[in-house]
Amino acid sequence: MNEDKVLSHILSGDEAMGLLNDAMPTAARRIYRLMQSMHTLLEEVREHFPDAMFYSANGTVSLLLGSSHNKHDQPVREMLAVSATKLHNEGGDWLARRTVIAKT
C-alpha cells in the first residue's frame, strides 16, 4: 500500500498501527525486539566506553564511542566505530514545514 493509499485510509478513520497490524501482525513486536537488542548492546558497549551513543547522520545509524561534536560544535568523526550500512534512517522534526517567501 503506497503512501497516498495509507493516507486515504487514515483520513477515513483507520489508524497507521491498525493498518500495519492487518498487513503484518508481527511487525510491531519485531521492532520492539530490535530496539531492545540495540538498547542492550549500547549498555554493554558503555561498560567499556561510558560515553558511547547511537548517532544518525545523513540517513545512516552509527555507533560512536563518544560525542559526535566537541565543545566548539565541531564534528568528531573519529568517534565512529561502526555504521549500519543496510539501514537507512530518515530524520527530522514533527513541526509543520513552512514556506518562507522573501519580500523584495
N, C-alpha and C positions, 0 to 999 in steps of 0.2 A: 504494500500500500504506500503510494508516494505521499509526499508532504501535503499536497493540495487535498487529497482524499482524507488524510488524517484530520486536517483542519476542518473539513466539511463534517466529518463525524463528530468532532468535538463541538462545533457550533450547533449541531443538532442535539446535543445533550450527553454524548459519550465522554468518558474521561480517558486520557492517554494511558493510564495504568490499566484500565479495563481493556482497551484495545490490545495492549501488549499481552496481557494475560490470556485473552482469547486466541491470539496468534501463537504465542509461545508461553505456555503455563509455567515453565521452569525458569524463565529469563531473570525475573527479579531475584529469586533465590540464588541463582548463579552469580549475579552481580554482587549481592551481599557477601557471598562466599569469597569472591575475588578481592573485594575491598577488605575483608577481614584478613585475608592472606597478606595483602600489602601492608596492613597495619602491623601484623605480627612480624613481618620481615623488617619493617622500619624499627620496631622495638629492639629486635636482635642486632641490627646494624648499629643502633645507638648505644649498645653495650660497649662497642669499640670506638665509635665516633659519635659522641653525645649531641653534636650539632647537625647530624645528618638530616636530610629532608628530601621529600619528593618535590620536584620543580617542573613546571610546564612552561615551555617556551617554544614558540613557532610550531605548535601542534605536536610537540614531542614531550613525552613524560620521561624525566630523568631522575636518577638518584644522585644527590650531591652529598659530599661528606662534610659540608659546611655551608655557610651563607652563599647565596647567589651573587650578592653585591657587597662591596666593602663599605666602610663608614662614609666614604665620599660618593656613594651610589654608583660606583664603577663596577662593571661585571667582573666576577671572579670565575671564569670558565674552567679554571684548573681544578675546581672542586668537583666537576662532573666525573663520576665513577662509571656509570653505565646508563644507556638510553634504551628505551623501549622502541625499537625501530619499526615494529609492525603495528603499533598502536598510534593512531592519530587522534589528538585531543583538541577540540575547539575550546576556546576560552572567551571570556568576555564578561559582560555585565548585564544584569536584567533590566537596567534602566532603558526607557524608550529611546530609540535613536531619533535625533532631531537634525533637520537640515538647517544650516545657518546660511542665510542669504546676506551677503555683504552689501551695504548701501554704497552707491557711488555718487 
